[in-house]
Amino acid sequence: MKNETVRETRESRLLQERYDCVHHKSGLDIYVFPKKMSTTYALFGTKYGSIDNCFRLAGEKEYTQVPDGIAHFLEHKMFESEDGSDTNERFTRIGASANAFTSNDMTAYEFSCTGHFCEALEILLDYVTHPYFTEENIQKEQGIIGQEIGMYDDNPVWRIYYELLKLLYVRDNVRINVCGTKESIARITPEHLYRCYTTFYRLSNMALVICGDVETEQVVAVADRILKNQEDFREIECYFEAEPDSLAGTRSVISMDVGKTLFAIGVKDIHPQREGTAGAYRRLALRILSDMLFGEAGTFYNTMYEEGRINSSFHYGYESTRSCGFLLLTGESDDPEEVLRRFTAMVEDAKKNPPSRSDFERLKRTAYAEYIRAFDSTDGIANDLLSDLFAGVDIFSVGDILASVRYEDVLALLSDFFEPERYAMSVIRPDTHAASAGEEKDGNTKNVKSGSTAGEDRV
């Protein structure tokens, strides 16, 4: 109910854990997860990230288009106070540590502390609900973030990630650097920032998650003092261009100052689903399938490692936003093309000779054990709880969804998800190979002479 505070408790008998859900009278949903640990962690997030650059409120006729990178820019500017006080210094004075981050579809402000919790929470709620933007402080930030963008452009991990996304996606905003470009942030005005703030930082689009040795009554009392009641509860409508199943390209090869050739292989998901139980089921099934195909105990990893094709830097995982999903494999190799060839051959062989049910059950149990272990960390609980909430899933239900994943569904994904026409690879070679970078024979190769944890920026 609007403008009334309503509280309920959610419990997991299996985990012996519980947390309180409070719909605060201001419009903000608050989640308090009691945990008898020395450090308390708070996360104040909004369902607003780098992909949300075209939007309107329900009832408005026109969409507002804003410059790329504005969500990240806004996150930085929220630390600016009208009275000139330093927000980080306010936290430091009471022994708390603060930070913030922007991802493709979320912005969040955080602090951790071992004492003075209520004072730290007051600071968090105060500065995030009091924006202050001027021409002068925006110009100053444009210079600072411009330097940050330059640093990311020189970061091989960041660069190879975005080179791959530019191959996988034709129109989806995930291919746009979270920080934007120097040119796009130069167009940001106070009016842009206030428009984004008043649209996405409305309390009904946000959530406050706290995990630690605190009482729900303490949190509600602080919220009562700091937060004003929201009057406008209109839905936010974001516009995303339709993404084709086809890729924008299949190869990107650039040269940078790296000691060994880096590669990133991507598989585009043409049936992405992030929201709700169905989305969680798909992500968890793909996680188990990826472990079956690429895990350290599997044939592919061990064969490639023993042959020296890859090393311990090899990583893999499925990533998704509200608009897309993709599998990512990264590592170092002297012959990335051979890694891709062997990857393709291994997947095709697995379709004919699927991984065993016993492997599936073993890796499913491993995933479940990791899910349970995540409840040993206050920041891990808070981050998982918030990301699950924004994806329309309860953190306690994730374990049940994982337990329900079927071997037959995982094998069906093996055939449906992995198709060679959805594979792309970006490569970064050491500068000494720059002269031969143009030797790739694929017609979609981009030979760029140059020198983006990617997908998320944390200040």
Buried (B, 14 or more C-beta within 10 A) or exposed (E): EEEEBEBEEBEBEEEEBBBBBBBBBBBBBBBBBBBEBEBBBBBBBBBBBBBBBBBBBEEEEEEBEBBBBBBBBBBBBBBBBEEEEEBBEBBEEBEBBBEBBBBBBBBBBBBBBBEBBBBBBBBBBBBBBEBBBEEEEBEEBBEEBBEBBEEBBBBBBBBBBBBBBBBBBBEBBBBBBBBBBBEBBEBBEBEBBEBBBEBBBBBBBBBBBBBBBBEBEBBBEBBEEBBEEBEEEEEBEBEBEEBEEEBBBBBBBBBBEBEEBBBBBBBBBBEBBBEEBEBBBBBBBBBBBBBBBBBEEBEBBEEBBEEEBBEEEBEBBBBBBBBBBBBBBBBBBEBBBEBBEBBBEBBEEBEEEBBEEEBBEBBBEBBBEEBEEBBEBBBBBBBBBBBBBBBEBBBBBBBEBBBEBEBEBBBEBBEEBBEEEBBBBBBBBBBEBBEEBEEBEBEEBBBBEEBBEBBBBEB
